[in-house]
Amino acid sequence: MSARQLHLNVNILTAGFFNSAWRATPQGAEAFISADHYVRVAQAAERGTLDAIFLADVPAITERPAYRPFYALEPTVILAAVARATSHIGLIATASTSYNEPYNIARRFASLDLVSGGRVGLNVVTTADPRASRNFGFDDVAEHGARYERAGEFADVVKGLWNSWEDGAFVGDQASGVFADENRIHDLNHVGRHYRVQGALNVPRSPQGHPVIVQAGGSDDGRELAARHAEAVFSVANAIPEGKAFADDIRARAARYGRRGDDIVILPGLATVIGATEEEARRREDWLWSLVPPEFAVQRVAKMLGVEPETLDLDQPLPGSLLGDAKGWQTFSRALVELSVNDGLTVRQLIRRIGGGIGHRLIVGTPEQIADDIAAWFHAGAADGFNLMPDVVPDGLDVFVDEVVPLLRRKGIFREAYAGSTLRAHFGLAKPVGRPRLRRAAAG
C-alpha cells in the first residue's frame, strides 16, 4: 500500500453528470426531492470506502425546469437523513457566503457534525447567479472581489465560532453536577467590515473538532480564499499539467499564510461513463446524449460563458474572446475556452466533451482505462484524488465501486477499509485545536 493515499468523493448532481441523467436513473424523476435517493447513493459510496458524498447548492431555480432537475432540497437536511443511514461516509454540503449569516451556518454544520459523529465538511462558496440575488432582495450580483472579501471574513467567523469551545469544555459529569467548564468556552467578539458576532457558539465540538472547510473557486480570489482557509479544494482541470500547476499554486499560496501546503487535499472533478469495453461505454454515452435536447445544451454553455445562445454556432470553434461577464462563473468560463482553443473543438464537440455544460473532464471507457487514468494523475501530483461525477446515479456509481475501486486497490493507492470514522481521518487531516488564538496569546 502506498504511503500517499487516493481520495474519492461523489458529487451527486441530483441524478448524475449528464443533463439527461434524470431520464435514465432507476430512482425515477422524483429522485431530486427524495431523501431515499441520496441515502442510496451514499450507501453505495460507503460500500466502496469512498471519502465523502458532496451536495452542491444554489438558492434559486437557475436552470429551465422544463429540461432537467435543479437543486431543490436544502443540503444539510438531506445529509441529516443520510447520516442516520450510514456510519462512515463523509458528508459535504455547500453554503453560500453571499446570502447566509456565519453564526447560523456555523451552528447548522456543527450540529450536523455532532449528529454524524464527525463526518461533515462545509463547502464555502460565493453565489454569482443574479436570480439568487433577487431572491434575497438585491438587484444584481455583488462584484467578484467584494464577494470574496465577504467570504474570507465569513470563513474567519465560522472557524472562530467552531473554536470557541476548547476540547474538554463539555464535561457532562452527572455525579459532580458539572455540565460544562465555562473557562473553556470563549466569546468570539468579532467586529469586521461585514459581520459583528459576539459568540460563543452554542454547540460543542465534535469528534473531529469541527467540520472540514472545503472551497471550490478557481479564480485568483478563489485561490486566495482556498490558500487561507481550505482543507480540501474542488477544482477544474482537463490535463495533467493544468492540474499540477493548480495544485502547486494553491500550496505555494498556502505557505505564504504559514500553512503546510501538503495539508490541503486537491480534488479535480472527474465524470465517468463506464462499459465492459470502450465500444460499450461509447454506446452508453451516445444513448445519454440522445436524451439531451440540443438547445438546452447550448443554453447551458452560453450561460457559463456569459453570452447569448444565438452567438454560438454549433459547427464553428468557440472564439477565445467569448469569456463573458467577469461577474459570472470565471473558473468554468476559463476552462471551457482553454479546452476549446487547445483542442480545436467546435461548440458541438465542446458540449459533448464536457457532458452538456458542466466544465469538468469526462472519461468514457473501461474500468481499466479509468483506473489507469486516475493513477496517472495521482502519481503526477496533479490530484490527490477526484470529485467523481458518475454519468447516472446510483447505477453509474455502483459500476465504479464494483469495477474501478478494486483496480485502484490493486495498484496500492486506495484503502481496503476505513481507518477511522471521521471525514478528517478519511482525508488524513489533523484535528484542529480549540481556540488557538487565545492559546497563542497566553503563550506570548
N, C-alpha and C positions, 0 to 999 in steps of 0.2 A: 504494500500500500504506500503510495506517495505521501510524503510529509505534507505537501500542499494539497488541499482537497478542493474539488469542484463544488460549486454551489448552484442549485437549480430552484427557481421559483416558477410558479404558474400564474400568468396574467390571464384571468378568466375571460375578460372581454364579453361578458354576458353569455354568448353561445359559442364563441370561437373567433378565430382570426379573420375569416372571410366574411364579407358583408352578407353572404348568403347562408352563413352557418345556422341561423335560426330556422331555416327551412330544412336543414339536414340533421339537426340534433334529435336523438330519440327522446329527449326530455320534453319535446313539444314547444310550441310557440310561446307558451306561458312561462318558460324557464327563467326568463329575466326577472320575474317577480315571484319566483318560487324559492323559498329557503331550502327545500329539499334538493333542488338542482345544485346549489352551491355546496351543500353538505356532501352530495355525491361526488363532486369534483375534488373536494378537499380530502375525502376518504381515499380516492384513487391516488392523489399526490402523496398521502401519508403511507399508503401501501408501497410506494416506490422510494420511501425515505427522502423525499424532496424537502428542501428547506422551508418553503412557505408557499401560500397562495397570496395573490395580490389582487385587490379590487381598486380600480380607478374610479373617479367620480367627477361629475360636472353638475353643478346645481341649476340645470336648465335643460330644456329639450333643444339640443343644438343640431341634431340630425332631422331629416324629414321623416316623420313617423310612418309615412306610407311605405318606406322601403326596408327598415330594419329596426331592431330593438335599440333602446337607448338606456343610459344609466338611470335607474329608477329608484330602487330601494336604497336607503342610507347605508353605507358600507359597514359601519360598526354594529348596526342592528343585525345584518346578515352574519357578521363574524361572531357575534354573541351566540347565535344558533349553531354555527359551525364549531365553536369552542366546546359546546356541550356534547357534540357528537364525535369528537376527535380527542387525541391525547398528546400528540407531539408536533403536528404540522404547525409552522409559523403562520401568523395571521397579520397581513399588512394591509392597511387601508389608507386612502388618500383623504386629506382635509385641506381645503383652500385657506391660505392665509389672507386672501383678499376679502373674504366675507364671513370670517369667524372671529371670535374673541379667544385669545390664548388660554384664559382660565377655563372656559368651557371645554376646549379641545384637550387641555392637559388633564382635566378631570375625567372626561369621557374615555380617553385612551388609557389612563391609569386604571380606571375601573375595569375595562376590558382586559388589561394586562393581568390584574388580580384574578378575574373570573377564569381566565385561560391558563393560569399557572405560570405566567411569564412568557407568553408566546407572541407578543404583539409588536408591530412596527408601525410608525407614523410616517407616511409619505407626505412631505411638506411641499406644496406646490402653490404657485400663483395662478390666477384664473384670467385667461386672455379673451374669453368669448363675450362679446357685447350683450348677448341675450342674458347671460348670467348677471352682468352688471345691472341690467334693467330690472331683474328680479329683486335686487336689493336697493333699489331707489336711486341708482346712478344712471346718468345719460349715456356714458361711454366707459370704456376700459381705461384704467389709470395707465400712465406712461410706464414703459418697461422697467426703467431704472427705479421708479418710485415703488412699483410693485415689489421689487426685490429688496429694496431698503426696508419696507414694511415686513417682508418675510424674514429678513435677518433678525429684526427685533422680536418678531413673533417667536422664532426658534429660541432666542435667548430667554424669553419669558417662560416658555413652556418647559425648557430644561431647568430653569431656576426653580419653578414650582415643583417639578418632579424631585428635585434635590433638596427641597425644603424640609424633607424628613430625612434624618440620618438613619443608617442601619441601626436597628435596635431601639428606635424610638417607640415603636409599638411593643408594649410589654405584655399586656393581657394576663397578668398574674391574678387569678381568682382568689388564691389563698391570702395574698397580702393586700389585695384591693387596689393595686397599682395598674391602671389601664394603659397609660402612655407616659413616657418620660418627656415632660414639657421642655426640658433643657435641650432636647434633641429635635425639637420642631421649631422652625425659624420662619419668621415673616420674610417675604422677599423684598418688599418696599421698592418696587421698580417704578421709576419715573423716566419715561423716554419720550421720543418725538411722537410716537403713535399710541403708546399704551401707558396707563398708570394702574399698577396691580400691586395690592398690598400682600396677598397671600397670608399664611401658608396655604398649600393645597390641603383639602380635607380628605385626601385618600393616601394611605400609607404606601410604602414601596412594595414592589412585587418580588418574586424570587429572582428575577433578572435585574433588579434595581429599578429600571424604568424602561419604557418601550424604546426599541431601536429607531433612530432617526434615519429616514430614507429620503432621497432627493432625486428628482427626475428632469431637471432642466439642463440643457447643454449649451446655452448662450454663455457669454463671458460672465454676466451677472449670476447665472445659474451655477456656473463652475465655482465662483467665489463662495456662493452660499453652501455648496457641497463641501468645499475645502474647509470652511469654518465649522460646519455642523454635522454633515452626513457621515453615517457609519456604513451605509450601503448606497450605491448610486445606480439608478436605472438609466441606461444610455442608448444612443442610436449609433450604430456603426455597421457599415456594409462591406468592409475589407479589413484584414488583419492589421495593416499599417495604420489605418484610421483608428481602430480600436486601441492599438498600442499607444499611439500619440495621445489619445484622450486619457487613458489610464495614467500615463506618465505626467501629463499636465495636471490632473487632479491631485496626484500625490506630491508633486512639486509645490503646488499652491498650499496644500495642507501643511507641508513642512514649514512654510512661512508663518503659519499660525501656531507653530510649536507642537503640531500633531505628528504622529507617526503615519506616514502615507500607507504603509502596509496594513494598517488597521481599518482601511476602507475597502469594502468589497465592491468591485466593479462588475455590473451585470448588464451587458447589452441585450437588447431584445432579439429574440430568435423565433420565427414562425416555422412550423414544420407541416409537411404533408408526407405521410409515410405509406409505403407499399412494399409488398414482398419482393417486387422487382421495381426498377426505375420506371419501366413502362406502366406498371400498375399504378404507381404513385402519380405519374403524369395523367393517367386516365381519371384518377380521383380529382386532381386539380382541375382538369377540363370540365368535369361534372359540376364542381363547385362554382366554376366561372359561368357555366351555362345558366346558373340560377341568379346571377347578379345582373340587374338592369344596367346597361352601359351608361345611360345618362346619370345614374346615381354615382357610379364610379368616377365619372368626370367631375361631378359636383364636389365630391369629397376632396379630390386632388386640388381643384381650383380653390376650395376654401382654405386648404393648408398653405397654398401659395399666396393667398390674398388677392386673387384675380377673379374676374367673371368667367364662368364656364365657357361663354361664347368665344373667349380669346384663345382657347385651346383647340388645336386641330389634332384629332386622334392620330393621324398618319404623318405628322410632322414632329421634328425634335422640339424639345422644350428649351426655349432660349434662356440663357443664364440671367438675363435682365429681369425675368419674372419672379423676383424674390418677394414681391408683395409688401404689404404693410408691416413695418417692424413691430407694431403692437400685437401682431398675431403670433403664430407658433414658430418662432425663429429656428428652433432646433430641427424640426421636421422640414421646414422650408429649405434650409441649407442642405440637409441630407438628400432631399428629392432632386434639387438642382444639380448637386455634385454627382449623384448617381446617373442622372440623365446625360450630363455632359461627358463624364468619364467613360461611360459605356455606349455612347452614341445612340440612345434609345429614343424612339418616338413616344408620344404621350400614351398611345395604346400599349406599347411594350413596357413603359414605366409603370402604368397602372397594374399590369399583370405581374410585373416583378415584385411589387410591394403589396400584392393581395388586395388591391382596391382602394388604397389611400391611407394606410397606417404609417408607412415610412420605415418599418423595420425590415431586416433581412429575412428572406424566405428561402428555405431549403426544401426541395422536392426530391425524394429519393428513398433508398432502402435504409433500414436501421443501421447497417454497417457504414453507409455513406454519412449518415447524420452523426453517428458516434465518432467517426474519424474526423469530421469537420470540427466538432466540439473539442476534441482532444487537441487538434492543431491550434485553435485559438487559445486554448488554455495553456499549452506549453510555450506558445509565443509570448505570453504575458499580455495578450490583447483583451483578455477577460478572465475574471476569477470564477465565472460561471455565466449563466444566462437567465433572463426573464423569459421563460418559454411561453409561446402562444400557439397551442395546437390549432389545426385548421378548424376542427369542430370539437366541442367538449360535451360530454365526457369521453366519447369513444376515441378521439384522436389522442387524448392523454393516456387512456388505457393502453393503446398500442405503444406509446413512448415508454411507459412504465414496464410493460411486459417484454418489449423487444430491444429498446435502446439502453435502458438502465443496466441490464446485465452485461452489455458490452462495455459500458463505462466502468463498471466494477472490475471486469476482466482486465481492463487497461490499468487498474490500480489507482484511479483518480477519483472514485466516488465511493461513498460509505456503503458498507454492507448493512449497517444498523445505526440507529441514532445513538450518539454517545452521551447525550444529555436531553433534557426535557424543555429547555427554553430556546427562544429564537437566537439569543446571543450565543448559546452553546452550539447551535447549528452553524452559525456564521463564524465561529471561532473568535468572538469578540469578548473582551474583558467586561466584567460587571462594573458599572460606574460607582464611584464613591459618593455617598450622600453629602450634600452641602460642601463641596470642595472649596468654594470661595471663602467661607468662614474659617475653614481649617487652615488655609494658606495664610489668612490674616493673623490667626492665633500664632502660627509658627513664626511669622515675621515679628 
